[in-house]
Amino acid sequence: MADEDPFHAHDRLFRAGLSNPAAAAAFLIDRLPPEVAERIDWSSLKLEPGSFVDPDLRLSESDLLFSAKADGRDIGIYVLFEHQSTRDPYLPMRLLRYMVRIWHRWEQTPDNRPPYPQIVSTVLAQNGSVWDIDPSLSSLFSFTGPDDPMRRYLPEFVYELIQLAALPFDAIRGTPDGILVLRILKAERSGELLSDPIWDDELLRMVLLDTFHLAVSYMCSRDSVDNDALFHKIKSIGSEPHRTAAMTLAQQLRQEGTLAASRQSVIEALDLRFGPIPDGLRDSLEAISDPEKLRALLRAAIVSDSLEAFAAAL
C-alpha cells in the first residue's frame, strides 16, 4: 500500500468527519453537558477559517473552530483533535494559548467590542487508553485549598475531554459520515480497523462515497492492516457503489505501493554501488510508473559499471 504522511492522513480524516457543521453538531450535542448543549442554537453552527495550533505541534494536533449562537449571543466552539498516544500535562495551557489567539482575531474586526464571545473548548483525544487527566487550567498550579486567596490572580477554565478510548463503538453518535470517521480513528489506536463496527453494511450504505473513499485510503495507508484481510473485507461490502469504489481505490493503492517498492530497490542498488545518487536522477526514477521498465532498470543498476552507463538506460 502507498505510504501517506501520518499527520496528513489523520488530519484529513478528522476534517472529513467533523468539519461539516451538521456532523459536528450531531456528535457534540451528545458529548457536551446537557445544560450546555441545550443552550446552543445548533442550527446556527458555522465553520470558521484558520487554525490556532502551534506550528511545532501540527504533527500531533488538528483543530476546528465553529461559531454559533447561545442565548442569543455569539460564542465559539473550539475542537482540538489530539492524535497522539500519550497525554500531555500542558494541554490546558496550550488550550489557553489557542483561545487567546481566537479572541485576538476577534479583536481585529473593527465593529467587535466587549463582551468577548465565550469559547466552549473541546478536546477529542485519539488515545489508545483512557487518560486520567484533570481538564482544568488550575490543575497546573499548586494551591493550599479551594479558598486559597492566590487563586484570584489566575485565569480559570475547564475544557470538555472526549476520549475515543472511553467510548464503545455503538456509543459514538452523529451523522453516518461522522460516526464512520470517529469509529475508524478509535479503531486505529486499538488495532480494530478490520472489526465489524467499521464494516457495518447498514452504516456504510449511508456514508457519502467521497468520505468512504477517504476512509479506505486511510486504512490502506496503515502499516498495522493486513492487505489480504483488508481486500477480503472490501469484497464483502454489501453496497455495490461502495464496494466498487473501495476495490478500485485499493487496487490502485496496491499498485502504487508495488511501484514505490520497485523504485526504492533501484535507488538502493545504485546507492550501494555508486554512493548517493544525484537528485535529478532520483527524480527521473520517481517519475517512472511502468513495472517492466523498473525491473529492467534494477538489472541495469546491478550490472552497469557507472552512473553514466545506468543513466543511458533510462
PyMOL commands that set and color helices and strands:
alter all, ss='L'
color gray80, all
select helices_A, chain A and resi 6-18+21-31+34-37+55-57+91-107+137-140+149-153+164-166+169-171+176-190+201-204+209-220+227-235+240-274+279-286+291-303+307-311
alter helices_A, ss='H'
color red, helices_A
select strands_A, chain A and resi 40-48+61-70+73-82+118-125+160-163
alter strands_A, ss='S'
color yellow, strands_A
deselect
rebuild
show_as cartoon
